C-alpha cells in the first residue's frame, strides 16, 4: 500500500506548485526524502523513506536506459 500512496502523492505534487517549491528548496537528499515523507503524511499518504528512495532509483534507471 505504501508504494501506491507514494504514487498518489507524486501526482498531487505534480499539480501543486507550492509543494514543488518546498521540495526544490531542500538542500540535501536526506532532508528531501524526510520532507517528502512528512508532506505526504500531512496529506494522508503513508509511505516510507525507503519507498521514496526506491522511486528515485527507478526514475534514474529509466532515464539512463532511455539515453543508453
C-alpha positions, 0 to 999 in steps of 0.5 A: 500500500505504501508504494501506491500512496507514494504514487498518489502523492507524486501526482498531487505534487505534480499539480501543486506548485507550492509543494514543488517549491518546498521540495526544490528548496531542500538542500540535501537528499536526506532532508528531501526524502524526510520532507517528502515523507512528512508532506505526504503524511500531512496529506494522508499518504503513508509511505516510507523513506525507503519507498521514496528512495526506491522511486528515485532509483527507478526514475534514474534507471529509466532515464539512463536506459532511455539515453543508453 
